[in-house]
Amino acid sequence: MALISRPTVRVVLLDDKDRLLLFSSESPRRWYLPGGGLRPGETYEAAAQREIEEETGLANAPIGPEVWRGRPWTANFEGVGYEVHQRYYLARVPAYEISTAGFEAFERSQITGHKWWTLRELTISTDLLRPANLPALVADLLHQGPPVTPTSIDG
C-alpha cells in the first residue's frame, strides 16, 4: 500500500514561567505538543499559528524558529496509510488560560486534557511523553536556546 505524505507541525509552546503546554489522549495515556496537519498551500508557520488558535484560543501566537525536525514515521487512520513529516516550532507566550472551544470534532473525540508542565514535572513523569526524550529536548531549549539548525528527533 502506498503511503500518503502528511506534513504536520507541532508547537513547543512555552509560557513566561518556562512551562510547556501538552495535550493528552488515552489508550495508552500519552502527552504531546499542540499542532496538526498542514492544509493545501499552507506554510508550516501559518499552520502553527492556526493550530495554536484552534487548540488553545490564542490568536497570533509569536511563532519562532523551527527547533526540531521529526524523522518520518507511518500511521494508519481509517484504513489509509500516512508517512508523517513533523516540524517543531518554538513559541514563547505569556501564561494564559487555555480555551479548547475551537477544537475540531476529531480533536474533541481524541484529546482528553491539557496541562502546563514544568521541566521538573516532565523529568519525573512516568507518563508517555512525545516526542521521545521530551524532557531533555526542553531542557536544552531552556538552557541553550534554539539550535541554529533544526535538530533531528524521533517523533
C-alpha positions, 0 to 999 in steps of 0.5 A: 500500500502506498503511503500518503505524505502528511506534513504536520507541525507541532508547537513547543509552546512555552509560557513566561514561567518556562512551562510547556503546554501538552495535550493528552489522549488515552489508550495508552495515556500519552502527552504531546505538543499542540499542532496538526496537519498542514492544509493545501498551500499552507506554510508550516508557520501559518499552520502553527499559528492556526493550530495554536488558535484552534487548540488553545484560543490564542490568536497570533501566537509569536511563532519562532524558529523551527527547533526540531525536525521529526524523522518520518514515521507511518500511521494508519487512520481509517484504513489509509496509510500516512508517512508523517513529516513533523516540524517543531516550532518554538513559541514563547507566550505569556501564561494564559488560560487555555480555551479548547472551544475551537477544537475540531470534532476529531480533536474533541473525540481524541484529546482528553486534557491539557496541562502546563508542565514544568521541566521538573514535572516532565523529568519525573513523569512516568507518563508517555511523553512525545516526542521521545526524550521530551524532557531533555529536548526542553531542557536544552531549549531552556538552557541553550536556546534554539539550535541554529539548525533544526535538530533531528528527533524521533517523533 
